[in-house]
C-alpha cells in the first residue's frame, strides 16, 4: 500500500496535513490526561536536561511557559531561553504568564514549526519538547532539525505520553482514555472528539524503543529513556557530539 504524502495521522484517522495543525492547536488537555501529575513529570524532565547557569535553551511546544519557568531558574541571568510554539495564541498566553511571573530578561519568543526550525546550527545547549512531539506531522524531520540547532555536547529532551510497561496499567489506562476521558471532555468542554483524539494520538505515538531509534537516526548519541508512572510517560534524552 502506498503512503499518501498529503495526509497524516490525527489519532486513528488520516487527515490532510494542513488540517492537523489546526486540530492540534485546539487540544490542550494535559491536566485531565495526567490528573495533574504532569507538573511533576516536567520537573523531572528539566532535572534530566542537566541545564545549568549560562546555557541557551529552546523550549519547543512550550506555549504554557511551564518548562521555560523551570529552565529560567537554572540558566540564570547569563542564560538564554527561547519559548517556541507553532500556535500563536498559545505563545501569547505563555508570554503573558511569564510576564506575570516576572520572567523578562532572559526569555524570548518565536512562533516556529519544529520540522524546520529557523535557528542557526549549533545554537542551543538544550532543546526540549514536552507533550508536543506526538502532534508533529514529520517527527523524523523535527528530530533532525532539533539536532541541527543543538551545540556539540548539547542535549535533546523529549517528554511525552508513552506506552505502559505492564498489562494492568495498560488496561486501566486504556479504560480511562477511551471511556472516561471523552465523557469528561463532553461534560467540561462540550467536545468529546478532541479528548478522544488525545487518547488516540498517544496510542499512535512511537513506543519507547522506537522513539529512541528515531533519535539515533537523527544523529543523536547515547540515547536513553526514563519511564515514569509505569510508562504512561517517558523522558527521552540524546546528546550531540
N, C-alpha and C positions, 0 to 999 in steps of 0.2 A: 504494500500500500504506500503510495507516495504521500509525502508530507506537504500540507498546504502552508506555504510560507506567509500567506496573508492572514492566517488565523493563529490563535494561541489558546492555551488552556485558561478558562476562567472557572475555577472549581473543576467539576467533571465535564463541563461543556466546552465546545470550541466556539470562540467568538472572534470577530475581526480584531486585529491588534490594536487599532485606534480606539475601539470600544473598551478594551481592558483598562487603558489608562483612566478613562472616565469612571468606570466601575470601581476601580481600586481607590480612587480619591474619596469615595463615599463610605468606605469600610474602615471604621475606626473603633474596634471593639476589644482592645486588649484587656480592659478591666474585666469584662464579662467572661472572656475566654480563659483568663488566668485566675479569676476570682481575686484579683488584686495582687497576686504574688509576683507579677511582672516587675514590680519595683525592686524586689529582692534580686531577681534574675539580672536586672540591669546593673545593679551594684556589683554583682559577681563578674559580669562581663567586663566592666571597667577595671576591676582588680586584675583580671587576666590580661588586660591590654598592656600592662606594665608602663602606662603613660606616666611621665614624670615632668618635673618643672622644666619649662622651656621648650617642650615638644610642640609640634604642629599636628593637629588632629582634624580629620574630615569625618563629620558625623552625618552619614547618609540616611535618608528616610527619617530624619531626626526632627520632624516638624513639631513634636510636642516640647522639645527642648530639654527633656529629662536627662538624656545622656550628656548633652552639652554642659548642663549644670554640674554634673558629676566630674566631667573632664576638666572643667574650668578650675575646680578646687585642686586638681593635680598639676595642671600646667602652670598655674600662677600668672602673674602679670607679664612674664617674659615669654609665655607660650602663645599659641595662636590656634583658634578653633574656628572651623567653617561649619556652620549649621546649614545643611543642604536638604532639599526635598523637591520632588517633582511637582508637588501640589502647592500652588501659590497661596491659597487660603490657609493651609496648614503652616506654611513657612511664616506667614504674617502672624498667626496665632502663637507660634513658638517664639517669634521675636518679641511679641508683646509680653509673654510670660517671663522671658529673660530680662526684659527691661524692668518689669515689676520686681524681679529678684535682685536688681541692681547689677546685673552682669552686662557690662557695656564695653569695657576696654579691650578685651582680647577675643571678642566674638564677632565674626562677620557672617553674611548670609548669601546663599546662592540657590537659585532655582535650577536644578540640573536633572538630567536623565543619567542614571547610574551606568547605562550601557556605553555612554560616550562622554565621559567627564571632561569639562573644559578647563582642566588644570595642566600645568607643565609636568613633564616627567620628574620623578624624584622630589615631590613637593611636601610629602607628609610623613611623619613618623608613625602614624597610626591611621588607618581607615576603618571605620566601624559602621556596620549597618545592622540595625536592630528591628526585627519584625517587619522587614521590608523586602528581603531578597526573594521570598516566595511570590511576591507580586510583580517582580521584574520579568518582562517578556523573555529576554535572552539572558539567562543567568550566566552563561559562559562568557558572553561579551562583557557583562558587568564585572565579573571577577577579573578578566584580563585588564579592564580599564582601571579597576581598583589597584591591581598590582603595578600597573604602569606608573601611576602617580605616587606610589609608595617609595620612600627613600630606601637605599640598601640598609638592611638591618631593621627595617620597619615591619609592622605587624598589620595584618588584616584580621578583624574580629567580626564574626557573623553570629548574631544572637537571633535564634529563630525557633518557632514552634517546630517540633520534630516528631519522632515516632517512638512510642512507648517500648520499653525494653522487656516487658513481661506481659503475658496474656491477660492477667487480671486487670492491670492498669489499662491495657488496650481496650478491653470490653467496657469498663466503666467510662473511659474517655470517649469512646465511640457513642455510647448511650447518651452521655451528656451533650456531645457535639451535635448529634443528628436528631435528637428527640427533645432535649430540654432547651438548648440554646436558641433554635429558631422560634420556639414559643415565647421565650423571654424577649427576643427581638421584636416579635409581633406585638407583645404587650407594651414594651418600653418605647419602641421607635416606629411601630406600625410598619415594620419592614423585616419580615421573616426571611426573605430571599437573600439579603445581604449577609445575614447571620449564617444562613445555610452555606453561602459562598465561602465564608471564613473557614468553616469546618472542611469543606471540600478542597480549598486551596492548600490547607495544611496536609491533607492526605496525598495531594499531588506533588508536594514538595519532595525533593530527593531525600532518601534516607541518609543517616549519618555517614556511613562509609561512602555512599555515592557522592555526597557533597564534598567530603574530604578529597576524593579522587578528582573532582572538578576543580578544586582549589589547586591541587598539584598540577593539573593540566594547564592551569592559567599561569603557571610559573612560580607558584609559592612553594616553599620548602618547610620541612619539619612541621607538616600539618598534623593537627590533632583536634580532638573534640572532647568536650566535657558534658556529660549528660546531667540534667537536673530534673528533679521531680519524676524520676523513673523514665527519663527520655521524653517526657512531654515537651520539654525544651532542651536545646543543646547550644553550647557556645563552641564554635569552630575557630581555631586560630592557626594562622600560617605566616611565615616570615619570608621576606625578600632578601636575597643575598647576591 
